[in-house]
């Protein structure tokens, strides 16, 4: 094998290491291997151009493998949109890989491979925020089932990812023996801090309110079919009626089988089934020609007391960028409604009376760590309703659950999750799954509301601390280069 082909093959291997570290495999040691191999490949790239292609190849391999579920929405109506599936995967993987190509190119262009330790995490932050943002699959998520995940309570996923990269790179950028020893001590220190935080786990109060999370298991290709929609609605009603009576009932995203505007009869049925228990349910509604993906709070009296409209919509899934042009290609059929949804005003807390306030998260909104601090005030818990049927039955729903668990860690708040086809779960403030329903099953969970923790450092400052540290590190690696040039 030629050196160029061997180099490319190792790039693919590095990307696959990152992918295997993510859910559903969760082989977390491979995230360290992936970072170490990536830094070594950067050092062996003689020119900025080759370094850029190295970063792009690693990223394209990673995103293609980890985001394979992205084809699932196009296969719901395979005759109409199935042809788009391979283009969606290739376009997504290749486009996101550009965020990895740039820091690799720039590190060699500056003549400072060590600058990658700051440039790469900064590029990942840019991926999470630019062009509406897509922070899916951050490398820190590989640590979810280890004590190291708790570090996100202080510095968030970007800070944790940067530390992982730094420790993994030390043996490559510095000295193999000394770097390995320091990296081992660094990971051990992070694990010790995580264990200490896990030890501060208050017990659930005996008088804690009980919340019912319902999972009707409505496959996407049947969800709106007139022959099946009544079946799924009946499942939700039967689960709402079940004894013993909870303090709150939660249905998943878009679970109401009709427009909220035309749902007087359905709302009466829900109120009777709930029997003076408040209900939160997902619904679609319209105002004139505008449609909204909403979370509706029905009080004990059966009245609609609060409506939250999803504010962070999924491009191409819930609205169509450049719709005038792209609708000519048939891409408007990807949205659930006739013209896509309209974004709501922004993050909101829903006042649930004795249960306290909940931060409403509809589906995709749970993947944005930096937006959890945007609502006014601090909630008692995070409430996530979603329809992961769009993501298929493989890696997508499991990766989505991992990200929801990180939101709980970062905020020090429990998170309750009702998912249409799964995975519904009760998650404590340390990100641990207390109860869950398997993917693709029908049922419900009655869970006592877990206690919240004190407001975390990340909840106070967001990504600012990590960004300041990364900018300082970048200056520390670049300024000596500038001085030497002068």
N, C-alpha and C positions, 0 to 999 in steps of 0.2 A: 504494500500500500504506500502511495506517495505521501510525502509530508503534508501536503495540502489536504488530501483526503483524510489522513489520520487526524489532522487538526479539526476538520469539519465533523468527523465522527465523534470526537471528544466533546465538541460543542453540543451535539445532539444528546450525548450521554449526560452532560451537565444539566440540560433542560429536563430530561426525563427523571433525574434525581430530584429536582425541585418538585416535579409533578407527583412522584411517588411519595413525597413527604406530606402532601396534602391529603385531605379526605378524598375517597374512602379508605385508601391504603394506610395513611397516617404513619409512614415509616420515617419518623422525625429525625433520626441521625443523618438521613440523606440530605437534609437541607444544609447541614454543615459540609458534607462532601460536595454538594453542588456549588456552594460558595467557594470552597477551596480550589476546586477544579476550574471554576470560572476565572478566579484571580490568576491562577497559573497560566491559563490560556491567554489572558490579557498580557502577561509578562512576555509571552513568546510571540506576541504580535508585533512585528517590526515597524509597521507603519500605522498611522491613524486610520487609514481606509480599512486595513485588515482588522484592526481592533474593532471598528464599527461593525464590520460583517460578523466578527466573533460574537459581540454582544447581541446583534440581531438574530443570529442563528440559535444561540442559547435561549433567547426569549421566545422565538417562534416555536422551537421545540417544546418549551414549557407550556406556553399558552395553548398550542394545538392539542397537547395531551390532557391538560387539566380542564380546558374549556370544551371538551368534546360534547358535553351536554348542550352546547349552544345550538346544535342542529335540531334538537327535539321540538321546539315550537314550529319549525318549518315542516315537520312530519305529521302534525295534527291533521292537516288537510293536504296530504302528500300529493294529490293530483294537481292542486292549484299552486302550492308553494314549495313542494319538495325539491324542485330544481334549484332553489336558492340555498339549500342547506350547505353544500360544499363551499359555495362562494362566501357564505356567512362565516364559516369556520376559518377559511383561508384568509379572508379579509380581516377578521378580528385578530387572529394570531399574528399576522404580518404587521397590522397596524399597531397593536400593543407592543410588539417587539421593538418598534422604533424608540420607545421610551427606554429600552435597555441599550440600544445601539449608541445613542447619544453620549451617555456617560463613559462608555468604553472608548469611543472615538476621542472624546475630549481629554480623557486621562493620558492617552499616548500623545495627543497633540500638545499637551502641556509638558510632556516629558516627565510626568509624575504619576506612575501607576498607583501610588498610595492615595492619590486624590480620589480614586474610585470609591474609597470607603465613605466619602461624603457625597460624591456625585450620584452614585447609584441609589442610595436611599432618597435623595432629593428628587431624582427622576421618578421614583415610585410615588412620592408625594404628589408630583405633578400629574402622574397617571390617575391618581385618586381624585383630583380636583379639576383638571382642565377639561373643557368640552363636556361639561356636566359631570365628569368623573366616572371612573370605573375601577374601584379599589378591590375588586374581586381577586381572591387568591394571593393576598400579600404573604410573603414568605414567613412572617412571624406566626401565621396560623398553624404552621406545622407543629408548634409547641402546645397545642390546645390540651392535650391529655397529660401534660407534664407540669411540674411546679413553675417552670419558666414562664408559662402563660400569664402568671400573676403579675409579672413585671409590667404588663400593659396597664395596670392600675396607676402606675406612676408616669410612664413615658409613652404609652400608647403602642399600637402595632408598628408604627414607623420607627420609633425609638428602639423597640425590641428587635426589629429586623436589622437596624443599623449595628446594634451590639453583636448580633449573631454573625453578620458579615465581618465585623472587625476581628472578633476572636477566631473565626475560621481562616481569615487571611493572614494572621500574624506569622504562622510558620512559613508562609510563601513569601511574604514581603520583607520579613526580617531574618530571623535565624530559626532553622527547623527545630532544633532541640529547645532553645529558650522560648521560642514562640509557641511551641506545643505545650510547654509547661504553663506558660501564662494563660493560654487559651483554656486549658483544663481548669486552672484555678478560677478564671473568669466565669466559666459556665457553672462551676461548683458554687461560686458566690451567688450567682443569680438563682440557682436552685434553692440555696439556703434561704434567701430572701422570700422566694415563693412559698417555701414550706412554712416559714414564719407567718406569712399572711394567711395561709390556709388554716393555721392553727387558731386563728381568731375568727371562729365560726359560731356565732350565736345560734342557739336552738330556736326552732319554730315555736312561737307562743301557742299555748293550748287553746286560747280563744281567738287565734288567727282566723280571718275569714276564709271560707272555702270558695274556690273558683273552679268552675267547670269548663274545660276546654274540649270542644267537640270537633271530631274529624269524620266527615260524612263519606269520604273516599269517592269523589266524583271524578273519573278520568276526564281529561280535557275534551276528548272527542265526543263525549256523551253529556258533558256538563250542561249545555244549552239545548240539547235535543229534547223536543216536546215529549217524546216517549219516555225519557229517563229523568228529566228535571223534577217531576213530582216525586219520584222515588227518593232522590237525594234530599228534597225538602222534607219528606216524611221522616227520613233518618234524623235530620236535625231536630224536628219537632219531638220525636219519640225520646231522643237523648235529653232534650230540655225538660221533658215531663218526669224523667226518672227520679226516684227517691233514693236517698234523702235529699232534701232541697238544699241547694248551694246558696251562697250569698251573691254570686254573679255568674252569668252564663256568657260564654264567648263563642261566637261562630266565626269561621274563617273569612277570608277576603272574597268579595263578590258572591256570597252564599245565598243572597235573596234571589229567587229565580225570575224576578221581574223588576222593571224600573221602580225605584222607590216612589216616584211620583204617582204610580198607578197601583200601589201595593196596599191599599186600605184593607182589603180582605185578608191578605197574607199577614199584615201587621196584627190584625185581630186574632188570627190563629196563633201567632207567636206569643202574644200577651196571655192568651188563655193557657198555653202550654207552660209558660214561665211561672204562672201562678204567683204574681206579686214579686217575682225576682227580676232585677234589672238584667237586660240583655244588651250585649254589644255584637253587632253583626255587620259584615261587609255587604255593600250594595252599590249599584250603579244608579246615578240620578242625572237629571238634566235641568238646565235653566236656559230656556230658549233653544239655541242651537249648540250650546255648550254642554258637554258630558263630563261627569266627574266620577272618579273611583273613590268611594267614601267608606268611612267607618261610622256607623250610626249607634247612638246610645239611647236605648229605650228604658225609661224609668219604671219603677214598680207599678205605676198607674197605667202603663202601656202607652204613654206619650213619648214622642220623639223629643228628647231633651237637648241633644247635642249632635252635630254632624261635623266630622273632620274629613276634609278633602285631601287626598294624597297630593303632596307638593313636588316630590321628586319622581318624575315619570320615567319609564324605560324608553329610551329612543328606539324607534321601529316597532316596539311591542305595544306601547300605549300612546305614542304620538309619532308622527312621521316628519323628521326634519326635511326641509326642502320638499314639502309634500306636493307642490305643483309639478315638480319635475319627476320625482320618484313614483308618484301615483300612476304615471303613464306606463311604468314598468310593472304595474300590478302589485307593488309593495304595500299599498294601503290596506290590503287584505290581512296584514299581520296584526292590525289593531282589533281589539274586541268590539269596539263600537263603530258606528258608521263613519266617523271622521277622526277617531282617536279621542283621548281624554284631554281635558284642560287642567293645568296645574292649580293646586290649592294655594292658599296664602303663605303657608309655611308650617313649621313644626308647632304642635299644639299639645297642651295638657288637657285631659278630660277629667273633670271633677266627678268622682264616683261616690261622693258623699262619705259615709263611714269608712269606705275602703281607701280613701285618699285620692290623690291625683295620679293618673297614668299618662306616660308619654306614648302617644299613638304612633305606631310604625306599620305601614302597609307594605308588605312584600319587600321590594327592592330597597326601601328606605333603611332597612336594618344593616345594609352593607357599608354605610357611610359613617365611620367613627367620628369624624369632625363635626357632624351635624347633630349629634346627640346633645350638645351643649347649647343649641340654638333656641330652644323654647324658653319662655319666661318662667323662672322658678324651677325648683327641683321636684321631680315626681316621686311618688312612693314606690313605683315599679314601672318597668317597661312592658308594653303590651304590643305583641307582634302578631298580626293576622296576615296570612299569605296563601297563595294558591300555587304551590310548587308543582302542580300537575303539569305546568308548562315545561318544567325542567326534566321530565322523564322520571325514570326509576333507578338511575345509576348515581353518578357522582354529584349532580347538581343540587338535589335536596340536601345531601349530607354536607356539602361545602357551605350551603346557606345556613344550616344549623350551627356549624362551627363559628361563622361570623356573628350570629346572634349571641352565642356564648361569650365571644370576646366583648360584645357591647356590655354585657352584664359585668364582666371583670373590670372594664375600663371605668364604668360609672359607679361600681359598688352597689348595684341595684339588682334585685331579682328580675327575671324576664319570663313572661308567660306567653306561650306561642301556640296559636291555633292554626293548623295548616290543613288545607282541603284534603289532600291525599297523604299528608305526612311531610315532615316528622313533627307532630305536635309534642310539646314538651314543657315541663316546669323546670326552670333553671334558677339556681340560687345566685347570690351576689358574687360568688367566686367562679361562676361559669360552669358549675357542675350540674349535670342533668339528674334531677331528683326523680322524675317520672317521665315516661314518654310512650308514644304509640308508634308501632312499627310503620315503616313506609308501605303504603298500599293497603292499609287495613281500616276498617270502620270501627268507631268506638268513641269513648270520651274518657277524660281524666278528671277526677275531683282532687284538687290539690289545695292544701293549706298555703296561704300566701307566705313565702319565705321572708325573713327579716331583711331590711336594708342595712348597709354598712355606712360608716361615716363617708362624707364626700371625698372622693379620691383626688389625688394630685392631678390626674388627667382630666377629671370632671371640672377642676378649677381652671386649668391652663390649656387644655387641649393639646395640640401638637406643638405649641409654641416653644416649650422647653427643648424638645427633640430638634426642632428646626434651628434654634439658636446654637445648640451644640454642634449640629452638622455644619452650619455656616462658619463657626469658629474653627472646626476641624479643616474645612476647605481652605480657609485663609492660612492656617498653619502649614498646609502642604503646598500652597501655591506661592505664598509670599517669599519663601526662600528661593524659589525658582525665579521670581521676578528680580530679587536682589542680585542673584548670580548673573542674570542676563545684563543688568545695568553695570 
